Amino acid sequence: MRLDRFLVDKKLVKSRSKAQNLISLGLVKVNGNVILKSAYEVKPDNDVEITQGTFVSRGGYKLVNFLSRFDFDFNQKLVLDIGCSTGGFSDFFLKNNAKVFGVDVNDVLDKSIKENENFTFVKANILDLNDFEDKLKKHNVSKFDFISVDVSNLRLEYFIFDLKEFMHENSYLIVLFKPAYVLNKSVDDELALSLAEELKGKLAKSFEVVSFELSELKGKVKNQGSSEVFFLLKLKK
């Protein structure tokens, strides 16, 4: 039985739309694992629960809504989270049993993220590539299965192409493009997509653009909602 139907059938929720919303937010677990697909096939002996957990920041909700469209398995995967900030993206990956290396110039992480045994904080500036590489080597890591990028006040073009060095042929790069920080003003959907198209042309020279689409949750700039765009990239073969 589909997971969304299962939740309704067992009277855990009142409607399939409610079930689908909970699933997309990463609040439903099957046998201890967060499931993001409403069509996930549940077996009779599976342990299904709705968790009360939330992400430590809005970044987690942005990410789970975007990635719910894909069938990724993050279990025991190595993840590099660039611009980890308080840990919204990292929180999502940790809840899906990944091993996460979070990178930022300052440590403002939520306590729950720092105390997670599967999380390692690397204090570094991604623009200083040599220093960054040296710090990663101390942890005996060089390649990652997934790399996520959520940075503000920094143009992606300054460092995004250097990230190829940390990818293998099956790696995915997940990028949240925030045009408001480029223009220093709030951006609507139309302008965000137009700027994303320009960026896509640049990225396509080095990456396969698997997907790019508006984030369902807007960013906040000067207390106004501002449109943002997710990119999903792979290395060109």
WOJO-V819154 format. One record per helix or strand of 3 or more residues. SS is the DSSP state (h for helix, s for strand). FROM is the first residue (numbers start at 1). TO is the last residue. If there is no record, write none. Layout:
BEGIN
ss=SS from=FROM to=TO
ss=SS from=FROM to=TO
END
This chain:
BEGIN
ss=h from=3 to=9
ss=h from=16 to=24
ss=s from=28 to=30
ss=s from=48 to=50
ss=h from=58 to=67
ss=s from=78 to=82
ss=h from=88 to=95
ss=s from=99 to=104
ss=h from=111 to=114
ss=s from=119 to=123
ss=h from=129 to=137
ss=s from=144 to=149
ss=h from=156 to=158
ss=h from=160 to=166
ss=s from=167 to=177
ss=h from=179 to=183
ss=h from=189 to=203
ss=s from=207 to=214
ss=s from=219 to=221
ss=s from=224 to=226
ss=s from=229 to=235
END
